[in-house]
Structure formats: C-alpha cells, structure tokens
Amino acid sequence: MRAIMLHEPGDPANLEWTEVGDPVAGPGEVLVEVAATAVNRADLLQRRGKYAPPPGASDILGLECSGTIAELGEGVTGWQVGDEVCALLSGGGYAQRVAVPAGQLLPVPGEVELVAAAALPEVACTVWSNVVSLAHLAEGETLLVHGGAGGIGTHAIQVGKALGATVAVTAGSDERAEACRQLGADLAINYRTQDFAEVVRTELGGADVILDNMGAAYLERNLSALATGGRLVVIGMQGGTTTELNLGALIAKRASIAATTLRARPAEEKAAIVAEVRDQLWPLVEQNRVRPVIDQVLPLSRAADAHRMLEQGGVFGKLLLTAR
Ligand SMILES: NC(=O)c1ccc[n+]([C@@H]2O[C@H](COP(=O)([O-])OP(=O)(O)OC[C@H]3O[C@@H](n4cnc5c(N)ncnc54)[C@H](OP(=O)(O)O)[C@@H]3O)[C@@H](O)[C@H]2O)c1
C-alpha cells in the first residue's frame, strides 16, 4: 500500500507519499481499506517531533478515517467484510489501509457520504466525552466554545444546539464569527477585537460549560467567564501550559476545571467513548441535526499542502485527505 511517511521531524515537505508494507489486523482488530482521513492539529505537532504516538500505536500520522472493512482479525464479531465504517485511531490514518481495534469502529451514519464520515470520529469522541459525559452540559445551560470555526468548534456548536444549550463561541475574525452564527451559534465573539469573558458575562450571565483549546493563556479569563457551578474543560494548549490559578476565584464560583486527552487513553476507554457516541450522538447525525463540516478534500498525496493550510489558519471545519 501507499502511505504518508515522515522520514524526519520538521516541515510539511518532510511528508512523503510512498510505498510501505500493509498493516496486519491482530486479534480484536479489523483491517480498513481507507477512503479518507482528516488532518488534526495533533498531526502538525507530531510532524514537528513534538507529539510522539502512544506506545504500540502506528508511527504513521492520522487519528481518524473512513473506509470499508477488508479483513476481520481473530475474535471480531458484529462487523462484516465490506461494511462501511469510520474509526477513531491512535495513528496510521494517512495510509491506504489501517488496522483498528473493533471497539473504535462506528458505522457511517445516515446520509453521510463515506469520504465525509472521516470528518466525524475525532471531533465526535472529543466533544461528546468532554462536553456531555464529563461536563454534563444540560438543556437550557450555556456552552462557550473557543475556536468555534475549527474542527472541534464547528462540531461542538451543533452538538450544543442539538442538546438545547445556548452556544457562544470565539473566532479569529468577523467573517469566521458570522460563519459560526450561520452554523447555529447564538453568540459569536471576535477574540481579536473583544474581551470574550466580559461579553459572555454581560450578554449571557456567564457560561456553565467552557470547552477550551487555549490552556494557560485563557485560564484567568475562562474563570471570569464561568457561571456559578461552571465547568471548564481544557482540551488544547495552543496558549501554553503553565500559569497561575486563583483558587479564590474557583471556590467563589464553586467551579471545576478538568483537562483531558483522547489519544493516550487505553483501548477500553476509547471503546467506551465510541459506544456512547454511537448510542447517543449518532442518532443526532442520522437526523441531520449534526453534520460533518468540511472545508476541503485533497488527495492524501497532498498531505503536505493540507498541513500548510491548517498551519496558516482560515480553515472552517475539517480538512480531509482521500486515500485512493
Ligand atoms: N484533548 C483532546 O483529546 C483533543 C482532541 C482533539 C483536539 N484537541 C485540541 O483541540 C483544539 C482544537 O482542535 P481542532 O481540531 O478544532 O483544531 P483546528 O481546526 O486547527 O482549530 C483551531 C482553532 O483554534 C482557534 N484559535 C486560535 N487562537 C485562538 C485564540 N486566541 N482564542 C480562541 N481560539 C483560538 C482558531 O480560531 P480562528 O481560526 O478563528 O482564529 C481555530 O478555530 C486543538 O488545540 C487540538 O489540539 C484536543
């Protein structure tokens, strides 16, 4: 098969579309003939040598894919050769074939096309496990999503609205803020020109749940934007890892902070998240209330260009790469 190989960490130009050996489906795994994969921010870090794959994972980039089951490994039940699926991966998606633990497979939902389904697993599992399972966003509450125009953000807007929440987002320009409103956001704040904490407090009385990609740079303002009893979930560190925390501000609001990562979780935890997504989120996708948001689809051989595009900014939703 062909895959994108990274011969040494560095620039996008180091990504090479080349011939490699096929993966093998071990016990409990299936072999997927990849239709498409997606570019994630973690891929950019891994390419630069700053995010090693977890032990046992493929060293090929790619955290999600869609495709067709080509082979079943020993002991796999509930799936057939030929089934169209999408999958959460620990790595290996930038390739024509990938071996996946069966617990990380999802059926292609509703009217979603096979290629488009590659836009779903990573955002669906991240948003559902953090916003719903961990932070317990409830109907009538307010959700603040940072980076509303990104892959995670465009999905979180739709999930928040489908669950009956008021959704506020931050975005890097008025145009991107408007695109978030078109997708359903009730309030979209240009983080370059406005103080999001002040706007969320004055317009909405604070946020019950915040999904944060900025880490240290936003901790203080996130605490100030939280409502009493609010839950801040940090999933990204685009604004750094280290800062001071005012516990007084946390206690006064009876608020909580969590920080999580999906990729490093053991396979059983990933399978539990995937099962919850299939049970609870997939019906919303079947009903077209949550859809993949895709900026562009490029061939996998152009992975380097896709990395440059994500690094430059301006992508709305997800960038997909087709494997054939
Ligand atoms: N922990 C986990 O398990 C997990 C899983 C998946 C993703 N993540 C993380 O979640 C974050 C979002 O992922 P993604 O796939 O959506 O990436 P993405 O599509 O590249 O989006 C990144 C977003 O960051 C926004 N941003 C940049 N500077 C900002 C600022 N100062 N304030 C607010 N937003 C800002 C961008 O907004 P504009 O473009 O509008 O400026 C963009 O929407 C990343 O940090 C990623 O690593 C974590």
The ligand as an SDF file (V2000), in Angstrom:
LIG
                    3D

 48 52  0  0  0  0  0  0  0  0999 V2000
   -7.5450   16.7310   24.2350 N   0  0  0  0  0  0  0  0  0  0  0  0
   -8.0290   16.0810   23.2070 C   0  0  0  0  0  0  0  0  0  0  0  0
   -8.3660   14.9070   23.2890 O   0  0  0  0  0  0  0  0  0  0  0  0
   -8.1710   16.7860   21.8920 C   0  0  0  0  0  0  0  0  0  0  0  0
   -8.7760   16.1520   20.8000 C   0  0  0  0  0  0  0  0  0  0  0  0
   -8.9200   16.8830   19.6050 C   0  0  0  0  0  0  0  0  0  0  0  0
   -8.4660   18.2030   19.5390 C   0  0  0  0  0  0  0  0  0  0  0  0
   -7.8480   18.7500   20.6250 N   0  0  0  0  0  0  0  0  0  0  0  0
   -7.3690   20.1340   20.6020 C   0  0  0  0  0  0  0  0  0  0  0  0
   -8.4720   20.9720   20.4430 O   0  0  0  0  0  0  0  0  0  0  0  0
   -8.0590   22.1590   19.7730 C   0  0  0  0  0  0  0  0  0  0  0  0
   -8.9720   22.4070   18.5810 C   0  0  0  0  0  0  0  0  0  0  0  0
   -8.7700   21.3300   17.6530 O   0  0  0  0  0  0  0  0  0  0  0  0
   -9.2840   21.4740   16.1590 P   0  0  0  0  0  0  0  0  0  0  0  0
   -9.1690   20.1530   15.5330 O   0  0  0  0  0  0  0  0  0  0  0  0
  -10.5730   22.1870   16.1620 O   0  0  0  0  0  0  0  0  0  0  0  0
   -8.1610   22.4340   15.5490 O   0  0  0  0  0  0  0  0  0  0  0  0
   -8.3290   23.4990   14.3800 P   0  0  0  0  0  0  0  0  0  0  0  0
   -9.3910   23.0690   13.4410 O   0  0  0  0  0  0  0  0  0  0  0  0
   -6.9630   23.7180   13.8590 O   0  0  0  0  0  0  0  0  0  0  0  0
   -8.8380   24.7990   15.1260 O   0  0  0  0  0  0  0  0  0  0  0  0
   -8.0120   25.5410   15.9540 C   0  0  0  0  0  0  0  0  0  0  0  0
   -8.8130   26.6920   16.4630 C   0  0  0  0  0  0  0  0  0  0  0  0
   -8.0580   27.4640   17.3910 O   0  0  0  0  0  0  0  0  0  0  0  0
   -8.6110   28.7530   17.3240 C   0  0  0  0  0  0  0  0  0  0  0  0
   -7.7920   29.7530   17.9760 N   0  0  0  0  0  0  0  0  0  0  0  0
   -6.5300   30.1450   17.6810 C   0  0  0  0  0  0  0  0  0  0  0  0
   -6.1580   31.1400   18.5280 N   0  0  0  0  0  0  0  0  0  0  0  0
   -7.2050   31.3900   19.3450 C   0  0  0  0  0  0  0  0  0  0  0  0
   -7.4490   32.2780   20.4040 C   0  0  0  0  0  0  0  0  0  0  0  0
   -6.5170   33.1750   20.8180 N   0  0  0  0  0  0  0  0  0  0  0  0
   -8.6510   32.2580   21.0160 N   0  0  0  0  0  0  0  0  0  0  0  0
   -9.6080   31.3740   20.6430 C   0  0  0  0  0  0  0  0  0  0  0  0
   -9.4370   30.4780   19.6480 N   0  0  0  0  0  0  0  0  0  0  0  0
   -8.2540   30.4860   19.0030 C   0  0  0  0  0  0  0  0  0  0  0  0
   -8.7410   29.0060   15.8340 C   0  0  0  0  0  0  0  0  0  0  0  0
   -9.6570   30.0590   15.6330 O   0  0  0  0  0  0  0  0  0  0  0  0
   -9.5630   31.0260   14.3330 P   0  0  0  0  0  0  0  0  0  0  0  0
   -9.0560   30.1580   13.2110 O   0  0  0  0  0  0  0  0  0  0  0  0
  -10.9410   31.5010   14.1240 O   0  0  0  0  0  0  0  0  0  0  0  0
   -8.5860   32.1080   14.6710 O   0  0  0  0  0  0  0  0  0  0  0  0
   -9.2750   27.6470   15.3700 C   0  0  0  0  0  0  0  0  0  0  0  0
  -10.6730   27.6530   15.3670 O   0  0  0  0  0  0  0  0  0  0  0  0
   -6.6070   21.9530   19.3820 C   0  0  0  0  0  0  0  0  0  0  0  0
   -5.8050   22.6000   20.3410 O   0  0  0  0  0  0  0  0  0  0  0  0
   -6.4430   20.4530   19.4550 C   0  0  0  0  0  0  0  0  0  0  0  0
   -5.1240   20.0770   19.7130 O   0  0  0  0  0  0  0  0  0  0  0  0
   -7.7030   18.0750   21.7760 C   0  0  0  0  0  0  0  0  0  0  0  0
  1  2  1  0
  2  3  2  0
  2  4  1  0
  4  5  1  0
  4 48  2  0
  5  6  2  0
  6  7  1  0
  7  8  2  0
  8  9  1  0
  8 48  1  0
  9 10  1  0
  9 46  1  0
 10 11  1  0
 11 12  1  0
 11 44  1  0
 12 13  1  0
 13 14  1  0
 14 15  2  0
 14 16  1  0
 14 17  1  0
 17 18  1  0
 18 19  2  0
 18 20  1  0
 18 21  1  0
 21 22  1  0
 22 23  1  0
 23 24  1  0
 23 42  1  0
 24 25  1  0
 25 26  1  0
 25 36  1  0
 26 27  1  0
 26 35  1  0
 27 28  2  0
 28 29  1  0
 29 30  1  0
 29 35  2  0
 30 31  1  0
 30 32  2  0
 32 33  1  0
 33 34  2  0
 34 35  1  0
 36 37  1  0
 36 42  1  0
 37 38  1  0
 38 39  2  0
 38 40  1  0
 38 41  1  0
 42 43  1  0
 44 45  1  0
 44 46  1  0
 46 47  1  0
M  CHG  2   8   1  16  -1
M  END
$$$$
